Amino acid sequence: MLDDRKIRMRVGGLYKNFTNKDVLHDINFDIPEGQSTVVIGPAASGKSVLMKCLIGLYPVNRGSIMVDGQDLTRANNSQKDSVISTFGVLFQQGGLFDSLPVWENVAFKLLNRLRVERTVAREIAVEKLALVDLPPTTADLYPSELSGGMQKRVGLARAMTGDPSFLFLDNPTAGLDPVTSNRINDMVGKTVDRLGATMLCVTSDMEAAHSLYDHLVMLNEGRVVWSGPTRDINSDDNPYLQQMIHGRADGPIKMRLRSEESVS
C-alpha cells in the first residue's frame, strides 16, 4: 500500500455510462507522485474514456477522482479549473486545430488561459518545439502540412507548455511506424524527467508498457483486472495480463464484435 502522501491521484469507485451503455465499472487505482503509470487493455475496454474522465472532459456517474486532496467530481468550477490547470494533455489523434498554425496550437493554453502576449507566447512555443526536435520553421506551418509523427511531436510540445506537473498521454504512438514510435517514447521519457512530472499514459504499445513505466493498470470490459508495479508483470500469473502482454489468441479476453467497438 502506498503512503497517501505519495499519491498524486486516487480513483475510487468510478462508474461511467453513455445512453444506457456501461463503459467503466467500479474503477479503483492510485497514481503515485512523480512516477509514470500506464493503462493497457484490449480495444473497447474503456481506456480513452477513463482518461477523459480523469481530465474532466467527461462527467462521471459516480465515484471519486482525488487530485492533491481535491475531489474533481465534487469540486466547483473554480476549484476544478485550478487543478486542471496543472495538467498537460496529448490526445490520441493529436487534437490539433487545423485552422491555427503550429505555434498557436502549441501556445493555445498560454494565449487563451494565461493571456500571455502573442510575441512572448510564440517564443515559448518555438522553445517547446525545439525540445521535441522540431525546427523554428515548423512554427508557421499548419497541421495538414505535417506528417503523423510530426503532429504527435507538436501535440507533445503543446502538452509541455506551461510546465505542467501532471501529464496525460492518450496513445502517443498510435498509427506510427516502429522507428517513429521509439523516438516519441524517448521524447516522452525525457519530457517527464525534465518536468519532474507525474504521468498517466494510455497505450497499445505493449513493449513500451512493459519497459518504460513504473506502474501498470489493465482494463478489460471496463473493469480493472490487474494493477501494480511493472516489475511484477513477468512473475504474475494473471491470465488477462499474460494474454495481453504476450498477444496470445487464447485466454479470457474475448474478441468484440465490430458493433460493440465504439468505445476505446
LINMO-V543675 format. One record per backbone hydrogen bond with DSSP energy under -0.5 kcal/mol. NH is the residue of the N-H (numbers start at 1). CO is the residue of the C=O. Records with the same first field share a line. If there is no record, write none. Layout:
# LINMO-V543675
NH=CO ; CO
This chain:
# LINMO-V543675
6=3
7=4
8=6 ; 31
9=31
10=66
11=29
12=10 ; 64
14=27
15=62
16=24
18=21
21=18
22=20
23=16
24=16
25=222
27=14
29=11
31=9
32=30
33=6
35=32
37=199
38=215
39=201
40=38 ; 217
42=219
45=42
47=264
48=264
50=46
51=47
52=48
53=49
54=50
55=51
56=53
57=52
58=52
61=15
62=15
64=12
66=10
67=65 ; 70
68=8
70=67
72=65 ; 70
74=71
75=71
80=76
81=77
82=78
83=79
84=80
85=81
86=83
87=84
88=166
90=168
91=89
94=91
98=96
100=97
102=141
103=139
105=101
106=102
107=103
108=105
111=107
112=108
113=109
114=109
116=110
121=117
122=118
123=119
124=120
125=121
126=122
127=123
128=124
129=125
130=126
131=127
132=128 ; 129
133=130
134=129
138=135
139=136
140=137
141=138
143=100
145=142
146=143
151=147
152=148
153=149
154=150
155=151
156=152
157=153
158=154
159=155
160=156
161=157 ; 158
163=160
165=86
166=86
167=198
168=88
169=200
170=90
171=169 ; 202
174=171
176=173
181=177
182=178
183=179
184=180
185=181
186=182
187=183
188=184
189=185
190=186
191=187
192=188
193=189
194=190
195=191
196=192
197=192
198=165
199=35
200=167
201=37
202=169
203=39
206=204
209=205
210=206
211=207
212=208
214=36
215=36
216=228
217=38
218=226
219=40
220=223
222=45
223=220
225=218 ; 223
226=218
228=216
230=214
232=229
233=230
236=232 ; 233
242=238
243=239
244=240
245=241
246=242
247=243 ; 244
248=243
254=252
260=257
261=258
262=260
263=260
